[in-house]
């Protein structure tokens, strides 16, 4: 493994730092494509419309084989790598928090993480036509309102994809009280897992008792609040072990653990492996 201080971040070659990008690429020869097997995060929210071909991708240690036509959304926190692809044609658009409609940003935070979504023929046709229009706007760099056109058209694509994901999941109105509380807990956990590691801290943030929070989460997921906290911390540890060259002690400190031996014991408890054994087993 090359020595990397942190997980590589793809900035999409955004030379003007607009925070928005869109492109369409066709790839046949994976041997000459540098993106294969390179683990990275993106510096923005990314959406990939697979128009032709088949792709195998790993996202946070979960492998997915995606066949066209499909769409996949990836949050900036997620680490991923391409493993294989065959005769691929894909359109990708990416947008940062600043340019993303606040309503869509909230919805994306709510649904993360998601799996690839297979598209029906009619849905694919509509999305593909919308992407083509957005690509044309992107090419018109001399237009007075070029950035606005690009931002608004990309936001429209985001809204369409989010609506597809929401259509396959239960609406908030259909959620039980247990599920509503669990959803709120998970949002708090994603924001604060480095600094808040006790169930009481999350119960306080949600204005409920620890006992009730545990009851809700256990009923909705089958696992306790403490289990979810540990899983979230160890997921980030796995990302750093697999995709960066930081030492286990450095990773422990980054995740808020000054007590390095305690962190090591926690990693073994959750994964069944030492941190170094996990790194060796999952070596790129």
C-alpha positions as a Markdown table, in Angstrom:
| # | Residue | x | y | z |
|---|---|---|---|---|
| 1 | Unk | 0.0 | 0.0 | 0.0 |
| 2 | Unk | 1.3 | 3.5 | -0.8 |
| 3 | Unk | 1.7 | 5.8 | 2.1 |
| 4 | Unk | -1.3 | 8.1 | 2.2 |
| 5 | Unk | -2.1 | 10.5 | 5.0 |
| 6 | Unk | -5.9 | 10.3 | 4.4 |
| 7 | Unk | -8.5 | 8.9 | 2.1 |
| 8 | Unk | -8.0 | 10.3 | -1.5 |
| 9 | Unk | -10.7 | 12.8 | -2.5 |
| 10 | Unk | -11.8 | 13.2 | -6.2 |
| 11 | Unk | -12.3 | 16.9 | -7.0 |
| 12 | Unk | -13.6 | 16.2 | -10.5 |
| 13 | Unk | -11.0 | 18.5 | -12.1 |
| 14 | Unk | -13.2 | 21.5 | -11.3 |
| 15 | Unk | -10.6 | 24.1 | -12.4 |
| 16 | Unk | -13.0 | 27.0 | -11.8 |
| 17 | Unk | -14.2 | 25.6 | -8.4 |
| 18 | Unk | -17.8 | 25.9 | -9.4 |
| 19 | Unk | -18.9 | 23.0 | -7.2 |
| 20 | Unk | -20.9 | 21.5 | -10.0 |
| 21 | Unk | -19.8 | 19.1 | -12.8 |
| 22 | Unk | -21.5 | 16.8 | -15.3 |
| 23 | Unk | -20.0 | 14.6 | -17.9 |
| 24 | Unk | -20.7 | 11.5 | -20.1 |
| 25 | Unk | -18.1 | 8.9 | -20.6 |
| 26 | Unk | -17.8 | 5.6 | -22.5 |
| 27 | Unk | -15.2 | 3.0 | -21.4 |
| 28 | Unk | -14.3 | -0.3 | -23.0 |
| 29 | Unk | -10.8 | -1.0 | -21.8 |
| 30 | Unk | -10.5 | -1.2 | -18.0 |
| 31 | Unk | -6.7 | -1.8 | -18.1 |
| 32 | Unk | -6.1 | 1.8 | -19.2 |
| 33 | Unk | -8.7 | 3.4 | -16.9 |
| 34 | Unk | -7.0 | 4.8 | -13.8 |
| 35 | Unk | -10.2 | 4.9 | -11.7 |
| 36 | Unk | -10.3 | 1.1 | -11.4 |
| 37 | Unk | -9.5 | -0.2 | -7.9 |
| 38 | Unk | -8.6 | 3.2 | -6.7 |
| 39 | Unk | -10.4 | 3.9 | -3.4 |
| 40 | Unk | -11.6 | 7.5 | -3.0 |
| 41 | Unk | -14.3 | 9.8 | -1.7 |
| 42 | Unk | -15.9 | 12.6 | -3.7 |
| 43 | Unk | -15.8 | 16.2 | -2.6 |
| 44 | Unk | -19.5 | 16.5 | -3.5 |
| 45 | Unk | -22.7 | 14.5 | -3.9 |
| 46 | Unk | -22.5 | 12.3 | -7.0 |
| 47 | Unk | -25.1 | 10.6 | -9.2 |
| 48 | Unk | -24.3 | 8.0 | -11.9 |
| 49 | Unk | -26.7 | 7.1 | -14.6 |
| 50 | Unk | -25.5 | 3.8 | -16.1 |
| 51 | Unk | -26.8 | 3.8 | -19.6 |
| 52 | Unk | -25.0 | 0.8 | -21.0 |
| 53 | Unk | -22.9 | -2.1 | -19.7 |
| 54 | Unk | -22.3 | -3.6 | -16.3 |
| 55 | Unk | -20.3 | -2.3 | -13.4 |
| 56 | Unk | -19.1 | -3.9 | -10.1 |
| 57 | Unk | -18.4 | -1.3 | -7.4 |
| 58 | Unk | -17.6 | -1.5 | -3.8 |
| 59 | Unk | -19.1 | 1.2 | -1.5 |
| 60 | Unk | -18.1 | 1.1 | 2.2 |
| 61 | Unk | -17.1 | -2.6 | 1.9 |
| 62 | Unk | -20.4 | -3.6 | 0.2 |
| 63 | Unk | -20.0 | -4.9 | -3.4 |
| 64 | Unk | -22.7 | -4.2 | -5.9 |
| 65 | Unk | -23.0 | -5.5 | -9.5 |
| 66 | Unk | -25.0 | -2.9 | -11.4 |
| 67 | Unk | -26.5 | -3.5 | -14.8 |
| 68 | Unk | -27.9 | -0.9 | -17.1 |
| 69 | Unk | -30.1 | 1.0 | -17.0 |
| 70 | Unk | -29.6 | 2.0 | -13.3 |
| 71 | Unk | -28.8 | 5.0 | -11.2 |
| 72 | Unk | -26.7 | 5.2 | -8.0 |
| 73 | Unk | -26.2 | 8.1 | -5.6 |
| 74 | Unk | -23.1 | 8.4 | -3.4 |
| 75 | Unk | -22.8 | 10.7 | -0.4 |
| 76 | Unk | -19.4 | 12.6 | 0.0 |
| 77 | Unk | -18.7 | 10.6 | 3.2 |
| 78 | Unk | -18.8 | 7.2 | 1.4 |
| 79 | Unk | -15.6 | 5.6 | 0.2 |
| 80 | Unk | -15.9 | 3.6 | -3.0 |
| 81 | Unk | -13.9 | 1.9 | -5.7 |
| 82 | Unk | -14.6 | 0.5 | -9.1 |
| 83 | Unk | -13.7 | -3.2 | -9.4 |
| 84 | Unk | -14.8 | -4.2 | -12.9 |
| 85 | Unk | -16.9 | -2.9 | -15.8 |
| 86 | Unk | -17.8 | -4.0 | -19.3 |
| 87 | Unk | -18.6 | -1.8 | -22.3 |
| 88 | Unk | -19.8 | 1.1 | -20.1 |
| 89 | Unk | -21.6 | 4.3 | -21.0 |
| 90 | Unk | -22.3 | 6.4 | -17.9 |
| 91 | Unk | -23.4 | 10.0 | -17.3 |
| 92 | Unk | -22.3 | 11.5 | -14.0 |
| 93 | Unk | -23.3 | 14.7 | -12.3 |
| 94 | Unk | -22.0 | 16.0 | -9.0 |
| 95 | Unk | -22.9 | 19.0 | -6.8 |
| 96 | Unk | -21.6 | 20.3 | -3.5 |
| 97 | Unk | -23.6 | 21.4 | -0.5 |
| 98 | Unk | -23.4 | 25.1 | -1.4 |
| 99 | Unk | -25.0 | 24.6 | -4.8 |
| 100 | Unk | -27.5 | 21.9 | -3.7 |
| 101 | Unk | -31.1 | 22.9 | -3.0 |
| 102 | Unk | -31.4 | 22.8 | 0.9 |
| 103 | Unk | -34.5 | 20.7 | 0.7 |
| 104 | Unk | -32.8 | 18.1 | -1.5 |
| 105 | Unk | -29.7 | 18.1 | 0.8 |
| 106 | Unk | -31.9 | 17.3 | 3.7 |
| 107 | Unk | -33.6 | 14.5 | 1.8 |
| 108 | Unk | -30.3 | 13.1 | 0.7 |
| 109 | Unk | -29.0 | 13.0 | 4.3 |
| 110 | Unk | -32.2 | 11.2 | 5.3 |
| 111 | Unk | -31.9 | 8.4 | 2.7 |
| 112 | Unk | -28.1 | 7.8 | 2.9 |
| 113 | Unk | -26.9 | 5.1 | 2.4 |
| 114 | Unk | -28.8 | 3.8 | -0.6 |
| 115 | Unk | -28.3 | 0.9 | -3.0 |
| 116 | Unk | -28.2 | 1.1 | -6.8 |
| 117 | Unk | -31.6 | 1.6 | -8.3 |
| 118 | Unk | -32.7 | -0.3 | -11.4 |
| 119 | Unk | -34.7 | 1.9 | -13.8 |
| 120 | Unk | -37.8 | 1.0 | -15.9 |
| 121 | Unk | -37.6 | 1.8 | -19.6 |
| 122 | Unk | -39.9 | 4.9 | -19.4 |
| 123 | Unk | -38.1 | 6.3 | -16.3 |
| 124 | Unk | -34.7 | 5.8 | -17.9 |
| 125 | Unk | -35.8 | 7.6 | -21.0 |
| 126 | Unk | -37.0 | 10.7 | -19.0 |
| 127 | Unk | -33.9 | 10.8 | -16.9 |
| 128 | Unk | -31.6 | 10.3 | -19.9 |
| 129 | Unk | -33.3 | 13.2 | -21.8 |
| 130 | Unk | -32.9 | 15.4 | -18.8 |
| 131 | Unk | -29.2 | 14.6 | -18.5 |
| 132 | Unk | -28.7 | 15.4 | -22.2 |
| 133 | Unk | -30.3 | 18.8 | -21.7 |
| 134 | Unk | -28.1 | 19.5 | -18.7 |
| 135 | Unk | -25.0 | 18.4 | -20.6 |
| 136 | Unk | -25.9 | 21.0 | -23.3 |
| 137 | Unk | -26.2 | 23.7 | -20.7 |
| 138 | Unk | -22.8 | 22.7 | -19.4 |
| 139 | Unk | -21.2 | 23.3 | -22.8 |
| 140 | Unk | -22.6 | 26.8 | -23.1 |
| 141 | Unk | -19.9 | 28.4 | -21.0 |
| 142 | Unk | -20.3 | 31.9 | -22.5 |
| 143 | Unk | -24.0 | 32.3 | -21.5 |
| 144 | Unk | -24.5 | 35.1 | -19.0 |
| 145 | Unk | -26.3 | 32.9 | -16.6 |
| 146 | Unk | -24.2 | 29.8 | -17.2 |
| 147 | Unk | -23.6 | 28.9 | -13.6 |
| 148 | Unk | -27.3 | 29.4 | -12.8 |
| 149 | Unk | -28.4 | 27.2 | -15.7 |
| 150 | Unk | -26.0 | 24.5 | -14.6 |
| 151 | Unk | -26.9 | 24.7 | -11.0 |
| 152 | Unk | -30.7 | 24.6 | -11.6 |
| 153 | Unk | -30.6 | 21.9 | -14.2 |
| 154 | Unk | -28.4 | 19.7 | -12.0 |
| 155 | Unk | -30.7 | 20.3 | -9.0 |
| 156 | Unk | -33.6 | 19.1 | -11.2 |
| 157 | Unk | -31.7 | 15.9 | -11.9 |
| 158 | Unk | -31.1 | 15.5 | -8.2 |
| 159 | Unk | -34.8 | 16.0 | -7.4 |
| 160 | Unk | -35.8 | 13.4 | -9.9 |
| 161 | Unk | -33.4 | 10.8 | -8.6 |
| 162 | Unk | -34.4 | 11.5 | -4.9 |
| 163 | Unk | -38.0 | 11.1 | -5.9 |
| 164 | Unk | -37.2 | 7.7 | -7.3 |
| 165 | Unk | -35.6 | 6.6 | -4.1 |
| 166 | Unk | -38.4 | 8.0 | -2.0 |
| 167 | Unk | -41.0 | 6.2 | -4.1 |
| 168 | Unk | -39.5 | 2.8 | -3.1 |
| 169 | Unk | -39.3 | 3.6 | 0.6 |
| 170 | Unk | -42.0 | 4.2 | 3.2 |
| 171 | Unk | -43.1 | 7.8 | 3.6 |
| 172 | Unk | -42.7 | 9.6 | 6.9 |
| 173 | Unk | -46.4 | 9.4 | 7.4 |
| 174 | Unk | -46.2 | 5.6 | 7.2 |
| 175 | Unk | -43.4 | 5.3 | 9.7 |
| 176 | Unk | -44.1 | 4.1 | 13.3 |
| 177 | Unk | -43.1 | 6.2 | 16.2 |
| 178 | Unk | -40.2 | 3.8 | 16.8 |
| 179 | Unk | -39.0 | 4.3 | 13.2 |
| 180 | Unk | -39.3 | 8.1 | 13.4 |
| 181 | Unk | -37.2 | 8.2 | 16.5 |
| 182 | Unk | -34.7 | 5.8 | 15.1 |
| 183 | Unk | -34.3 | 7.9 | 11.9 |
| 184 | Unk | -33.7 | 11.0 | 14.0 |
| 185 | Unk | -31.1 | 9.1 | 16.1 |
| 186 | Unk | -29.2 | 7.9 | 13.0 |
| 187 | Unk | -29.0 | 11.5 | 11.7 |
| 188 | Unk | -27.6 | 12.7 | 15.0 |
| 189 | Unk | -25.2 | 9.7 | 15.0 |
| 190 | Unk | -23.8 | 10.5 | 11.6 |
| 191 | Unk | -23.2 | 14.1 | 12.7 |
| 192 | Unk | -21.7 | 13.4 | 16.1 |
| 193 | Unk | -20.2 | 9.9 | 16.3 |
| 194 | Unk | -16.7 | 11.2 | 16.9 |
| 195 | Unk | -17.6 | 13.3 | 19.9 |
| 196 | Unk | -20.8 | 11.6 | 21.3 |
| 197 | Unk | -20.3 | 7.9 | 22.2 |
| 198 | Unk | -22.9 | 7.4 | 24.9 |
| 199 | Unk | -26.6 | 6.7 | 24.4 |
| 200 | Unk | -27.5 | 9.4 | 27.0 |
| 201 | Unk | -26.0 | 12.1 | 24.7 |
| 202 | Unk | -28.3 | 11.1 | 21.9 |
| 203 | Unk | -31.3 | 10.8 | 24.1 |
| 204 | Unk | -30.6 | 14.3 | 25.4 |
| 205 | Unk | -30.4 | 15.7 | 21.9 |
| 206 | Unk | -33.7 | 14.1 | 21.0 |
| 207 | Unk | -35.4 | 15.2 | 24.2 |
| 208 | Unk | -36.3 | 11.6 | 25.3 |
| 209 | Unk | -35.1 | 9.2 | 27.9 |
| 210 | Unk | -32.3 | 6.7 | 27.3 |
| 211 | Unk | -34.7 | 3.9 | 28.0 |
| 212 | Unk | -37.2 | 5.1 | 25.4 |
| 213 | Unk | -34.5 | 5.7 | 22.8 |
| 214 | Unk | -33.2 | 2.2 | 23.3 |
| 215 | Unk | -36.8 | 0.8 | 23.1 |
| 216 | Unk | -37.4 | 2.6 | 19.8 |
| 217 | Unk | -34.1 | 1.7 | 18.2 |
| 218 | Unk | -34.2 | -1.9 | 19.3 |
| 219 | Unk | -37.8 | -2.3 | 18.0 |
| 220 | Unk | -37.0 | -0.7 | 14.7 |
| 221 | Unk | -33.6 | -2.4 | 14.0 |
| 222 | Unk | -33.2 | -5.3 | 16.4 |
| 223 | Unk | -30.1 | -3.7 | 17.9 |
| 224 | Unk | -29.3 | -1.4 | 20.8 |
| 225 | Unk | -28.2 | 2.2 | 20.6 |
| 226 | Unk | -24.8 | 1.3 | 21.8 |
| 227 | Unk | -24.4 | -1.3 | 19.0 |
| 228 | Unk | -25.2 | 1.4 | 16.4 |
| 229 | Unk | -22.8 | 3.8 | 17.9 |
| 230 | Unk | -20.0 | 1.2 | 17.9 |
| 231 | Unk | -20.8 | 0.2 | 14.3 |
| 232 | Unk | -20.6 | 3.8 | 13.0 |
| 233 | Unk | -17.3 | 4.4 | 14.7 |
| 234 | Unk | -15.8 | 1.1 | 13.4 |
| 235 | Unk | -17.1 | 1.8 | 9.9 |
| 236 | Unk | -15.0 | 5.0 | 9.8 |
| 237 | Unk | -12.1 | 3.1 | 11.3 |
| 238 | Unk | -12.4 | 0.5 | 8.5 |
| 239 | Unk | -12.5 | 3.3 | 5.9 |
| 240 | Unk | -9.3 | 4.8 | 7.2 |
| 241 | Unk | -7.5 | 1.4 | 7.7 |
| 242 | Unk | -8.4 | 0.3 | 4.2 |
| 243 | Unk | -7.9 | 3.5 | 2.3 |
| 244 | Unk | -5.3 | 5.5 | 4.1 |
| 245 | Unk | -1.8 | 4.8 | 5.4 |
| 246 | Unk | -2.5 | 6.2 | 8.9 |
| 247 | Unk | -1.3 | 4.1 | 11.8 |
| 248 | Unk | -3.9 | 2.4 | 14.1 |
| 249 | Unk | -2.9 | 4.9 | 16.9 |
| 250 | Unk | -3.4 | 7.9 | 14.5 |
| 251 | Unk | -6.8 | 6.5 | 13.5 |
| 252 | Unk | -7.9 | 6.0 | 17.1 |
| 253 | Unk | -6.9 | 9.6 | 17.9 |
| 254 | Unk | -8.8 | 10.9 | 14.9 |
| 255 | Unk | -11.9 | 9.1 | 16.1 |
| 256 | Unk | -11.6 | 10.6 | 19.5 |
| 257 | Unk | -10.0 | 7.7 | 21.4 |
| 258 | Unk | -7.0 | 8.8 | 23.4 |
| 259 | Unk | -7.1 | 5.4 | 25.1 |
| 260 | Unk | -5.5 | 3.4 | 22.2 |
| 261 | Unk | -5.8 | 0.0 | 23.9 |
| 262 | Unk | -9.5 | 0.5 | 24.5 |
| 263 | Unk | -10.0 | 1.4 | 20.8 |
| 264 | Unk | -8.1 | -1.8 | 19.8 |
| 265 | Unk | -10.3 | -3.9 | 22.0 |
| 266 | Unk | -13.4 | -2.3 | 20.6 |
| 267 | Unk | -12.3 | -3.0 | 17.0 |
| 268 | Unk | -11.8 | -6.6 | 17.9 |
| 269 | Unk | -15.1 | -6.8 | 19.6 |
| 270 | Unk | -17.0 | -5.4 | 16.6 |
| 271 | Unk | -15.1 | -7.1 | 13.8 |
| 272 | Unk | -13.6 | -10.2 | 15.3 |
| 273 | Unk | -10.2 | -9.0 | 13.9 |
| 274 | Unk | -7.4 | -6.8 | 15.1 |
| 275 | Unk | -7.1 | -3.5 | 13.2 |
| 276 | Unk | -3.8 | -4.6 | 11.6 |
| 277 | Unk | -5.3 | -8.0 | 10.6 |
| 278 | Unk | -8.3 | -6.2 | 9.0 |
| 279 | Unk | -5.9 | -3.9 | 7.1 |
| 280 | Unk | -3.8 | -6.9 | 5.9 |
| 281 | Unk | -6.9 | -8.8 | 4.9 |
| 282 | Unk | -8.4 | -5.9 | 2.9 |
| 283 | Unk | -5.2 | -4.7 | 1.4 |
| 284 | Unk | -5.8 | -3.0 | -2.0 |
